[in-house]
Amino acid sequence: MKNNLKSFLCSIALIIVLSIGVSAAEKQKSETVTIQTSAVCESCKARLEKKVKAVDGVEEALLNLNNKKIKIKFDPSKTNAVALREVIANTGYDADALTKNAEAFEKLPMCCQKPMK
Ligand SMILES: [Cu+2]
């Protein structure tokens, strides 16, 4: 009986330790956002992924040229979707409803410049 109580208390302690571990892991959980861009070619893809990956807190950035959407995995304690859209706009590309920065757009190679809307 004494042994039973001991193992019962041990399992309770284990459950508490485990649940603390899980909630700590959830706090650091990264978020993913998908942003519609105006990328044109492979060079746009490389440029955008490089710029976005340079942002502190960004873990992954992958642009799909078929639909021009960039999927970004980031640490929400370091950056957010609004800041990431700004980085894309400041690189010269539209980011969802955010319009590209005109100056940055003009610095892009000609092949990457889609007509301004
Ligand atoms: Cu391009």
Backbone and ligand atoms as CSV (ligand in chain L), in Angstrom:
chain,resi,resn,atom,element,x,y,z
A,1,MET,N,N,0.833,-1.210,0.000
A,1,MET,CA,C,0.000,0.000,0.000
A,1,MET,C,C,0.862,1.253,0.000
A,2,LYS,N,N,1.915,1.222,0.792
A,2,LYS,CA,C,2.818,2.364,0.863
A,2,LYS,C,C,3.499,2.595,-0.491
A,3,ASN,N,N,3.867,1.457,-1.102
A,3,ASN,CA,C,4.514,1.531,-2.416
A,3,ASN,C,C,3.578,2.107,-3.463
A,4,ASN,N,N,2.290,1.729,-3.343
A,4,ASN,CA,C,1.301,2.224,-4.291
A,4,ASN,C,C,1.189,3.741,-4.213
A,5,LEU,N,N,1.164,4.236,-2.972
A,5,LEU,CA,C,1.045,5.681,-2.754
A,5,LEU,C,C,2.262,6.396,-3.338
A,6,LYS,N,N,3.418,5.785,-3.129
A,6,LYS,CA,C,4.659,6.375,-3.622
A,6,LYS,C,C,4.643,6.483,-5.150
A,7,SER,N,N,4.223,5.394,-5.796
A,7,SER,CA,C,4.225,5.430,-7.258
A,7,SER,C,C,3.138,6.380,-7.767
A,8,PHE,N,N,2.056,6.494,-6.993
A,8,PHE,CA,C,0.994,7.433,-7.370
A,8,PHE,C,C,1.523,8.871,-7.312
A,9,LEU,N,N,2.219,9.189,-6.221
A,9,LEU,CA,C,2.791,10.538,-6.076
A,9,LEU,C,C,3.835,10.795,-7.155
A,10,CYS,N,N,4.593,9.744,-7.480
A,10,CYS,CA,C,5.598,9.877,-8.532
A,10,CYS,C,C,4.949,10.211,-9.866
A,11,SER,N,N,3.831,9.530,-10.176
A,11,SER,CA,C,3.192,9.810,-11.467
A,11,SER,C,C,2.601,11.215,-11.483
A,12,ILE,N,N,2.058,11.657,-10.344
A,12,ILE,CA,C,1.527,13.023,-10.281
A,12,ILE,C,C,2.656,14.026,-10.558
A,13,ALA,N,N,3.784,13.797,-9.901
A,13,ALA,CA,C,4.932,14.702,-10.083
A,13,ALA,C,C,5.381,14.696,-11.541
A,14,LEU,N,N,5.372,13.519,-12.137
A,14,LEU,CA,C,5.795,13.388,-13.531
A,14,LEU,C,C,4.840,14.156,-14.452
A,15,ILE,N,N,3.550,14.026,-14.179
A,15,ILE,CA,C,2.550,14.725,-15.004
A,15,ILE,C,C,2.746,16.240,-14.899
A,16,ILE,N,N,2.989,16.723,-13.680
A,16,ILE,CA,C,3.200,18.169,-13.489
A,16,ILE,C,C,4.430,18.636,-14.269
A,17,VAL,N,N,5.514,17.888,-14.119
A,17,VAL,CA,C,6.754,18.256,-14.823
A,17,VAL,C,C,6.524,18.262,-16.335
A,18,LEU,N,N,5.823,17.244,-16.825
A,18,LEU,CA,C,5.574,17.149,-18.264
A,18,LEU,C,C,4.718,18.299,-18.770
A,19,SER,N,N,3.670,18.655,-17.994
A,19,SER,CA,C,2.785,19.716,-18.480
A,19,SER,C,C,3.483,21.071,-18.458
A,20,ILE,N,N,4.389,21.274,-17.503
A,20,ILE,CA,C,5.168,22.521,-17.502
A,20,ILE,C,C,6.055,22.558,-18.748
A,21,GLY,N,N,6.668,21.430,-19.047
A,21,GLY,CA,C,7.523,21.340,-20.228
A,21,GLY,C,C,6.752,21.637,-21.494
A,22,VAL,N,N,5.538,21.105,-21.604
A,22,VAL,CA,C,4.727,21.306,-22.805
A,22,VAL,C,C,4.337,22.770,-22.948
A,23,SER,N,N,3.921,23.415,-21.835
A,23,SER,CA,C,3.496,24.808,-21.964
A,23,SER,C,C,4.684,25.722,-22.280
A,24,ALA,N,N,5.873,25.371,-21.807
A,24,ALA,CA,C,7.066,26.157,-22.138
A,24,ALA,C,C,7.365,26.019,-23.625
A,25,ALA,N,N,7.189,24.826,-24.153
A,25,ALA,CA,C,7.443,24.597,-25.569
A,25,ALA,C,C,6.437,25.361,-26.410
A,26,GLU,N,N,5.203,25.451,-25.945
A,26,GLU,CA,C,4.169,26.158,-26.699
A,26,GLU,C,C,4.445,27.652,-26.770
A,27,LYS,N,N,5.023,28.187,-25.715
A,27,LYS,CA,C,5.336,29.614,-25.704
A,27,LYS,C,C,6.343,29.972,-26.787
A,28,GLN,N,N,7.261,29.039,-27.073
A,28,GLN,CA,C,8.298,29.310,-28.074
A,28,GLN,C,C,7.877,28.842,-29.461
A,29,LYS,N,N,6.660,28.394,-29.576
A,29,LYS,CA,C,6.186,27.859,-30.839
A,29,LYS,C,C,6.244,28.936,-31.922
A,30,SER,N,N,6.711,28.548,-33.079
A,30,SER,CA,C,6.780,29.530,-34.155
A,30,SER,C,C,5.463,29.596,-34.912
A,31,GLU,N,N,5.270,30.717,-35.572
A,31,GLU,CA,C,4.061,30.928,-36.360
A,31,GLU,C,C,4.423,30.906,-37.829
A,32,THR,N,N,3.423,30.655,-38.656
A,32,THR,CA,C,3.653,30.660,-40.097
A,32,THR,C,C,2.659,31.615,-40.744
A,33,VAL,N,N,3.162,32.411,-41.680
A,33,VAL,CA,C,2.283,33.315,-42.408
A,33,VAL,C,C,2.556,33.122,-43.895
A,34,THR,N,N,1.511,33.217,-44.688
A,34,THR,CA,C,1.683,33.132,-46.137
A,34,THR,C,C,1.284,34.482,-46.718
A,35,ILE,N,N,2.199,35.078,-47.460
A,35,ILE,CA,C,1.977,36.420,-47.992
A,35,ILE,C,C,2.007,36.393,-49.516
A,36,GLN,N,N,1.013,37.012,-50.116
A,36,GLN,CA,C,0.964,37.123,-51.579
A,36,GLN,C,C,1.922,38.215,-52.028
A,37,THR,N,N,2.872,37.867,-52.891
A,37,THR,CA,C,3.836,38.866,-53.367
A,37,THR,C,C,3.664,39.074,-54.870
A,38,SER,N,N,4.463,39.990,-55.417
A,38,SER,CA,C,4.433,40.235,-56.862
A,38,SER,C,C,5.720,39.751,-57.503
A,39,ALA,N,N,6.335,38.731,-56.933
A,39,ALA,CA,C,7.576,38.173,-57.481
A,39,ALA,C,C,7.350,37.690,-58.914
A,40,VAL,N,N,8.406,37.778,-59.731
A,40,VAL,CA,C,8.264,37.422,-61.148
A,40,VAL,C,C,9.046,36.149,-61.492
A,41,CYS,N,N,10.316,36.114,-61.067
A,41,CYS,CA,C,11.193,35.042,-61.544
A,41,CYS,C,C,12.036,34.455,-60.413
A,42,GLU,N,N,12.936,33.544,-60.798
A,42,GLU,CA,C,13.825,32.897,-59.831
A,42,GLU,C,C,14.666,33.915,-59.065
A,43,SER,N,N,15.061,34.976,-59.746
A,43,SER,CA,C,15.904,35.974,-59.104
A,43,SER,C,C,15.107,36.754,-58.059
A,44,CYS,N,N,13.829,36.998,-58.318
A,44,CYS,CA,C,12.939,37.623,-57.330
A,44,CYS,C,C,12.827,36.710,-56.109
A,45,LYS,N,N,12.656,35.438,-56.387
A,45,LYS,CA,C,12.499,34.451,-55.325
A,45,LYS,C,C,13.725,34.457,-54.415
A,46,ALA,N,N,14.918,34.408,-55.030
A,46,ALA,CA,C,16.157,34.391,-54.260
A,46,ALA,C,C,16.299,35.681,-53.446
A,47,ARG,N,N,15.961,36.810,-54.088
A,47,ARG,CA,C,16.096,38.115,-53.435
A,47,ARG,C,C,15.155,38.218,-52.235
A,48,LEU,N,N,13.917,37.851,-52.446
A,48,LEU,CA,C,12.930,37.959,-51.369
A,48,LEU,C,C,13.228,37.012,-50.208
A,49,GLU,N,N,13.578,35.775,-50.553
A,49,GLU,CA,C,13.869,34.804,-49.493
A,49,GLU,C,C,15.070,35.262,-48.667
A,50,LYS,N,N,16.071,35.823,-49.341
A,50,LYS,CA,C,17.271,36.293,-48.650
A,50,LYS,C,C,16.924,37.443,-47.698
A,51,LYS,N,N,16.146,38.398,-48.203
A,51,LYS,CA,C,15.762,39.569,-47.398
A,51,LYS,C,C,14.948,39.165,-46.181
A,52,VAL,N,N,13.982,38.281,-46.419
A,52,VAL,CA,C,13.090,37.868,-45.333
A,52,VAL,C,C,13.858,37.039,-44.297
A,53,LYS,N,N,14.749,36.162,-44.787
A,53,LYS,CA,C,15.523,35.318,-43.865
A,53,LYS,C,C,16.481,36.149,-43.020
A,54,ALA,N,N,16.838,37.338,-43.511
A,54,ALA,CA,C,17.770,38.204,-42.775
A,54,ALA,C,C,17.085,38.857,-41.574
A,55,VAL,N,N,15.745,38.799,-41.532
A,55,VAL,CA,C,15.008,39.404,-40.413
A,55,VAL,C,C,15.184,38.548,-39.168
A,56,ASP,N,N,15.482,39.197,-38.062
A,56,ASP,CA,C,15.666,38.484,-36.796
A,56,ASP,C,C,14.362,37.783,-36.408
A,57,GLY,N,N,14.439,36.501,-36.152
A,57,GLY,CA,C,13.259,35.751,-35.748
A,57,GLY,C,C,12.681,34.892,-36.864
A,58,VAL,N,N,13.123,35.122,-38.096
A,58,VAL,CA,C,12.614,34.319,-39.212
A,58,VAL,C,C,13.387,33.005,-39.284
A,59,GLU,N,N,12.646,31.909,-39.288
A,59,GLU,CA,C,13.274,30.594,-39.309
A,59,GLU,C,C,13.310,29.999,-40.711
A,60,GLU,N,N,12.261,30.262,-41.474
A,60,GLU,CA,C,12.175,29.705,-42.826
A,60,GLU,C,C,11.430,30.665,-43.728
A,61,ALA,N,N,11.843,30.738,-44.973
A,61,ALA,CA,C,11.112,31.532,-45.959
A,61,ALA,C,C,11.175,30.793,-47.283
A,62,LEU,N,N,10.008,30.508,-47.841
A,62,LEU,CA,C,9.967,29.762,-49.094
A,62,LEU,C,C,8.934,30.377,-50.019
A,63,LEU,N,N,9.409,30.844,-51.170
A,63,LEU,CA,C,8.500,31.458,-52.129
A,63,LEU,C,C,8.144,30.455,-53.219
A,64,ASN,N,N,6.864,30.331,-53.475
A,64,ASN,CA,C,6.377,29.465,-54.529
A,64,ASN,C,C,6.108,30.338,-55.755
A,65,LEU,N,N,6.882,30.112,-56.812
A,65,LEU,CA,C,6.749,30.983,-57.986
A,65,LEU,C,C,5.462,30.721,-58.776
A,66,ASN,N,N,4.841,29.579,-58.554
A,66,ASN,CA,C,3.595,29.281,-59.269
A,66,ASN,C,C,2.472,30.210,-58.841
A,67,ASN,N,N,2.386,30.457,-57.527
A,67,ASN,CA,C,1.318,31.365,-57.064
A,67,ASN,C,C,1.898,32.647,-56.454
A,68,LYS,N,N,3.240,32.773,-56.460
A,68,LYS,CA,C,3.941,33.964,-55.959
A,68,LYS,C,C,3.698,34.222,-54.473
A,69,LYS,N,N,3.361,33.162,-53.761
A,69,LYS,CA,C,3.130,33.312,-52.331
A,69,LYS,C,C,4.377,32.891,-51.576
A,70,ILE,N,N,4.718,33.679,-50.553
A,70,ILE,CA,C,5.874,33.327,-49.745
A,70,ILE,C,C,5.370,32.842,-48.390
A,71,LYS,N,N,5.902,31.704,-47.991
A,71,LYS,CA,C,5.505,31.111,-46.722
A,71,LYS,C,C,6.655,31.366,-45.748
A,72,ILE,N,N,6.342,32.017,-44.640
A,72,ILE,CA,C,7.390,32.396,-43.693
A,72,ILE,C,C,7.088,31.816,-42.316
A,73,LYS,N,N,8.085,31.153,-41.766
A,73,LYS,CA,C,7.979,30.611,-40.413
A,73,LYS,C,C,8.809,31.522,-39.523
A,74,PHE,N,N,8.199,32.014,-38.446
A,74,PHE,CA,C,8.938,32.970,-37.622
A,74,PHE,C,C,8.611,32.823,-36.141
A,75,ASP,N,N,9.455,33.410,-35.330
A,75,ASP,CA,C,9.272,33.427,-33.887
A,75,ASP,C,C,8.432,34.667,-33.550
A,76,PRO,N,N,7.195,34.471,-33.089
A,76,PRO,CA,C,6.299,35.618,-32.857
A,76,PRO,C,C,6.778,36.568,-31.750
A,77,SER,N,N,7.760,36.154,-30.964
A,77,SER,CA,C,8.273,37.060,-29.933
A,77,SER,C,C,9.306,38.020,-30.532
A,78,LYS,N,N,9.745,37.743,-31.766
A,78,LYS,CA,C,10.774,38.586,-32.390
A,78,LYS,C,C,10.291,39.397,-33.579
A,79,THR,N,N,9.305,38.873,-34.292
A,79,THR,CA,C,8.800,39.624,-35.446
A,79,THR,C,C,7.335,39.273,-35.652
A,80,ASN,N,N,6.702,39.891,-36.643
A,80,ASN,CA,C,5.290,39.616,-36.900
A,80,ASN,C,C,4.971,39.804,-38.379
A,81,ALA,N,N,3.760,39.413,-38.752
A,81,ALA,CA,C,3.371,39.438,-40.160
A,81,ALA,C,C,3.401,40.851,-40.745
A,82,VAL,N,N,3.034,41.847,-39.942
A,82,VAL,CA,C,3.017,43.233,-40.430
A,82,VAL,C,C,4.446,43.670,-40.790
A,83,ALA,N,N,5.396,43.397,-39.905
A,83,ALA,CA,C,6.794,43.767,-40.145
A,83,ALA,C,C,7.341,43.021,-41.361
A,84,LEU,N,N,6.950,41.768,-41.525
A,84,LEU,CA,C,7.448,40.971,-42.646
A,84,LEU,C,C,6.902,41.489,-43.976
A,85,ARG,N,N,5.644,41.937,-43.985
A,85,ARG,CA,C,5.076,42.524,-45.209
A,85,ARG,C,C,5.830,43.807,-45.561
A,86,GLU,N,N,6.223,44.555,-44.539
A,86,GLU,CA,C,6.973,45.788,-44.791
A,86,GLU,C,C,8.334,45.483,-45.410
A,87,VAL,N,N,8.977,44.421,-44.922
A,87,VAL,CA,C,10.278,44.033,-45.483
A,87,VAL,C,C,10.120,43.703,-46.969
A,88,ILE,N,N,9.058,42.996,-47.300
A,88,ILE,CA,C,8.807,42.614,-48.696
A,88,ILE,C,C,8.528,43.860,-49.546
A,89,ALA,N,N,7.701,44.762,-49.031
A,89,ALA,CA,C,7.379,45.999,-49.764
A,89,ALA,C,C,8.636,46.842,-49.949
A,90,ASN,N,N,9.493,46.875,-48.931
A,90,ASN,CA,C,10.726,47.661,-49.008
A,90,ASN,C,C,11.776,47.010,-49.904
A,91,THR,N,N,11.528,45.766,-50.295
A,91,THR,CA,C,12.429,45.092,-51.234
A,91,THR,C,C,11.958,45.369,-52.667
A,92,GLY,N,N,10.734,45.891,-52.796
A,92,GLY,CA,C,10.229,46.253,-54.127
A,92,GLY,C,C,9.076,45.398,-54.625
A,93,TYR,N,N,8.449,44.683,-53.698
A,93,TYR,CA,C,7.356,43.797,-54.093
A,93,TYR,C,C,6.098,44.070,-53.269
A,94,ASP,N,N,4.950,43.844,-53.897
A,94,ASP,CA,C,3.694,43.935,-53.153
A,94,ASP,C,C,3.656,42.808,-52.129
A,95,ALA,N,N,3.016,43.091,-50.985
A,95,ALA,CA,C,2.859,42.077,-49.957
A,95,ALA,C,C,1.422,42.148,-49.464
A,96,ASP,N,N,0.605,41.230,-49.958
A,96,ASP,CA,C,-0.841,41.272,-49.700
A,96,ASP,C,C,-1.363,42.651,-50.103
A,97,ALA,N,N,-2.026,43.366,-49.188
A,97,ALA,CA,C,-2.612,44.661,-49.540
A,97,ALA,C,C,-1.585,45.798,-49.530
A,98,LEU,N,N,-0.395,45.484,-49.022
A,98,LEU,CA,C,0.644,46.513,-48.923
A,98,LEU,C,C,1.341,46.690,-50.279
A,99,THR,N,N,1.377,47.925,-50.770
A,99,THR,CA,C,1.985,48.194,-52.082
A,99,THR,C,C,3.490,48.330,-51.960
A,100,LYS,N,N,4.189,47.842,-52.991
A,100,LYS,CA,C,5.656,47.888,-53.018
A,100,LYS,C,C,6.191,49.320,-52.879
A,101,ASN,N,N,7.382,49.405,-52.321
A,101,ASN,CA,C,8.086,50.680,-52.232
A,101,ASN,C,C,8.606,51.022,-53.639
A,102,ALA,N,N,8.199,52.181,-54.157
A,102,ALA,CA,C,8.511,52.543,-55.543
A,102,ALA,C,C,10.016,52.656,-55.779
A,103,GLU,N,N,10.735,53.248,-54.832
A,103,GLU,CA,C,12.192,53.407,-54.993
A,103,GLU,C,C,12.900,52.058,-55.072
A,104,ALA,N,N,12.528,51.151,-54.172
A,104,ALA,CA,C,13.134,49.822,-54.159
A,104,ALA,C,C,12.796,49.088,-55.443
A,105,PHE,N,N,11.572,49.271,-55.908
A,105,PHE,CA,C,11.122,48.618,-57.136
A,105,PHE,C,C,11.966,49.061,-58.313
A,106,GLU,N,N,12.287,50.361,-58.394
A,106,GLU,CA,C,13.071,50.872,-59.519
A,106,GLU,C,C,14.507,50.374,-59.514
A,107,LYS,N,N,14.981,49.940,-58.354
A,107,LYS,CA,C,16.346,49.406,-58.262
A,107,LYS,C,C,16.416,47.941,-58.678
A,108,LEU,N,N,15.274,47.312,-58.848
A,108,LEU,CA,C,15.273,45.899,-59.235
A,108,LEU,C,C,15.748,45.772,-60.682
A,109,PRO,N,N,16.334,44.610,-61.036
A,109,PRO,CA,C,16.698,44.396,-62.442
A,109,PRO,C,C,15.445,44.517,-63.314
A,110,MET,N,N,15.610,44.960,-64.556
A,110,MET,CA,C,14.473,45.175,-65.452
A,110,MET,C,C,13.553,43.960,-65.544
A,111,CYS,N,N,14.145,42.767,-65.590
A,111,CYS,CA,C,13.326,41.567,-65.762
A,111,CYS,C,C,12.410,41.317,-64.569
A,112,CYS,N,N,12.734,41.930,-63.451
A,112,CYS,CA,C,11.934,41.709,-62.245
A,112,CYS,C,C,10.881,42.791,-62.046
A,113,GLN,N,N,10.916,43.825,-62.898
A,113,GLN,CA,C,9.974,44.934,-62.734
A,113,GLN,C,C,8.692,44.676,-63.510
A,114,LYS,N,N,7.697,44.303,-62.778
A,114,LYS,CA,C,6.385,44.199,-63.408
A,114,LYS,C,C,5.838,45.620,-63.497
A,115,PRO,N,N,4.988,45.914,-64.471
A,115,PRO,CA,C,4.456,47.280,-64.579
A,115,PRO,C,C,3.799,47.721,-63.278
A,116,MET,N,N,4.059,48.962,-62.883
A,116,MET,CA,C,3.448,49.511,-61.679
A,116,MET,C,C,1.942,49.616,-61.898
A,117,LYS,N,N,1.197,49.327,-60.844
A,117,LYS,CA,C,-0.265,49.418,-60.959
A,117,LYS,C,C,-0.701,50.865,-60.856
L,1,CU,CU,CU,12.786,38.611,-60.920
